[in-house]
Amino acid sequence: MGDKQITGSDHLKSDKVLKALIRELKNPLLLVARSSELAAKDSRAVDFAEIEKTAEQALQLIDNYLLSAQSEYGQKQLQLEPVSLGSIFYDVANEINALAKANNYELQVDTRHTAPVMVDPQAARTALGSLSQIMMIPNSDKRAKILRFTAFKKSTSEVVAGVLVPGSEGFTEAELAAADRLQGSTITVLGKGSVSSGIHLAIAQSLAEAMGGQVLPVKRLRMKGLGMQLIKSEQLALV
Amino acid sequence: MKILLIEPQNDFARVVSKSLELGGIEVLHASDAQAAVHAAEQGIDVVVLELALPGHNGLEFLYEFRSYNDWRAIPIVMYSHISSEEAGFNAEIYDRFGVVAHLYKPTTSLKKLEDSVRGAVLEPVR
């Protein structure tokens, strides 16, 4: 499959997303730079494992961006296959565990309704990981906040994989649309909490669309968050 | 000297806090505006503020912070990813909210931040 023909609006969108990526990368680079300055003053004051983790997260973000950009412009064809959402939830929870601890979150995986879906496993993990990062608003509360992965049926052929937190920190359709417009501008503030450049949303939206789905706001049982609408796998559903 | 560091990135706040503490400055950290208001009740000499806060922007926080009589004279040092040019702030806004310095994070060393915090205590805030 050849590269997709890129239009003027594609260029505008990719420019916005690239700016959002650059803004997001300022955080880890700043942490590494200032930690190095602190180490020169007193090396015992620096948590070198944290610096390593930060650098790895920055590299992961670059890879996530490349995956979404390549799939969006036809340079990489996603391979959709039937996969259990439960296994994807656990994989993502493992990948973001360190970040969750740093932001004071306890991860929960609800496997009750994890229907098999047609996804590219790497793209699905990346998209859900990106949504998780939007939902994890750093907090200094005494008790860790809960971040729950859960799935539910949207229609006979569609399933939503959601990333939810308790309370009012959800999003509306209008806020999602606004966040999309603001990508790459000074700062994107989503809903009542998340401070981000919008890069995580852009990556999740791009990958969800490449798998025939979309990102949408989700509400379930007094929890709110973001979800990814995906196509159910009829093949596994029959097993 | 005791300062309130309002910084949403917990890991970055730890680095800044340790650096200032090595210089003998006591640091209270809050990752959002609500926690900041509670922390300020402990008594502080200077506020170091990131403009991009969860749920609020820095200006909204400043409006609330300055509405308390007890805190009107506490100097503010902005220490942010958002430069003064990007934020569109001018001398009138800084004067109105008692902002004695606006430091752009990517180009501000920890040493410069510490110097600014020490200098802020000496700045009269009307």
Interface residues (C-beta under 8 A of the other chain):
Chain A: R23 K26 N27 L29 L30 L31 R34 S35 E37 L38 K41 D42 A45 V46 D47 E50 T54 A102 N103 N104 I137 P138 N139 S140 T186 I187 V189 K192 G193 S194 V195
Chain B: P8 Q9 N10 D11 F12 R14 V15 V16 K18 S19 L22 H29 A30 S31 D32 A35 A52 L53 P54 G55 N57 H81 I82 E86 A87 K105 P106 S109 L110 K111
